[in-house]
């Protein structure tokens, strides 16, 4: 499941999450963001609750976009323990599926 997250709840829901988090920086006007969405749904399905996925609309939360230096959308930022681990810029489904495998691998 992909959830929306607002700026004021970002700390509690994302940075303090006990699970790894994918934060998808997107915008309503972004065509490639719409292409990415089914791939994110597949990641969510494959990982079976071992991570959380949140969307941040850069037009609604420009402060978060600036904080994470988002230069283009879609950008997916993998956050674990409050820190950025890795990021994907654009539509990179193979990379996201590789991440999904890492989230579900025993002893990750």
C-alpha positions in Angstrom: 0.0 0.0 0.0 1.2 3.5 -0.9 0.3 6.1 1.6 0.3 9.9 1.4 2.4 11.7 4.1 2.2 15.4 5.1 5.2 17.5 6.2 4.0 17.7 9.8 3.8 13.9 10.1 7.0 13.1 8.2 9.2 12.7 11.3 6.9 10.3 13.1 5.8 8.2 10.1 9.0 8.2 8.1 12.1 9.1 10.1 11.0 7.2 13.2 9.6 4.2 11.4 11.0 0.8 12.6 10.6 -0.5 9.0 12.6 0.7 6.0 10.7 3.4 4.1 10.5 4.3 0.4 9.5 8.0 0.0 8.3 8.8 -3.5 8.6 12.4 -4.4 5.9 13.1 -7.0 3.6 15.7 -8.4 0.1 15.6 -9.8 1.2 16.9 -13.2 4.1 14.4 -13.5 3.5 11.8 -16.3 6.5 9.5 -15.4 5.2 9.5 -11.8 2.0 7.8 -13.0 4.2 5.3 -14.9 6.1 4.5 -11.8 3.0 3.9 -9.6 2.2 0.3 -10.7 5.9 -0.7 -10.1 5.7 0.7 -6.6 2.4 -1.2 -6.0 4.3 -4.4 -7.1 7.2 -3.6 -4.7 4.6 -3.2 -1.9 3.0 -6.5 -2.8 6.3 -8.4 -3.0 7.6 -7.1 0.3 4.5 -8.1 2.2 4.6 -5.4 4.9 8.4 -5.5 5.4 8.6 -1.8 4.4 6.4 1.2 4.0 5.9 3.4 1.0 4.9 7.0 1.3 4.2 9.6 -1.4 5.1 13.3 -1.0 3.7 15.8 -3.5 6.5 18.3 -4.1 4.0 21.1 -4.8 2.2 20.4 -1.4 5.4 19.9 0.6 8.1 22.0 -1.0 10.1 22.1 2.2 10.5 18.3 2.2 11.5 18.5 -1.5 14.1 21.1 -0.7 15.4 19.2 2.4 16.0 16.1 0.3 17.3 18.1 -2.7 14.7 16.8 -5.1 15.7 18.1 -8.5 13.2 16.1 -10.6 10.2 13.8 -10.1 9.7 11.0 -9.6 12.5 10.5 -7.1 12.3 7.5 -4.7 14.4 7.8 -1.5 15.0 4.7 0.6 15.2 5.8 4.3 16.1 3.4 7.1 16.6 4.4 10.7 15.9 8.0 9.7 18.8 8.1 7.2 18.9 8.1 3.5 20.3 4.8 2.2 19.9 5.1 -1.5 17.8 6.9 -4.2 16.4 6.3 -7.6 15.6 9.2 -10.0 13.1 8.7 -12.8 11.4 5.5 -13.6 13.7 2.6 -12.7 11.5 -0.4 -12.0 14.4 -2.9 -12.1 16.2 -1.0 -9.4 13.1 -0.9 -7.3 12.6 -4.6 -7.7 16.2 -5.2 -6.6 15.5 -3.1 -3.5 12.3 -5.3 -2.9 14.5 -8.4 -2.9 16.8 -6.8 -0.3 13.9 -6.0 1.9 12.6 -9.5 1.9 15.9 -11.4 2.1 16.4 -13.2 5.4 18.9 -11.5 7.7 18.7 -8.2 5.8 
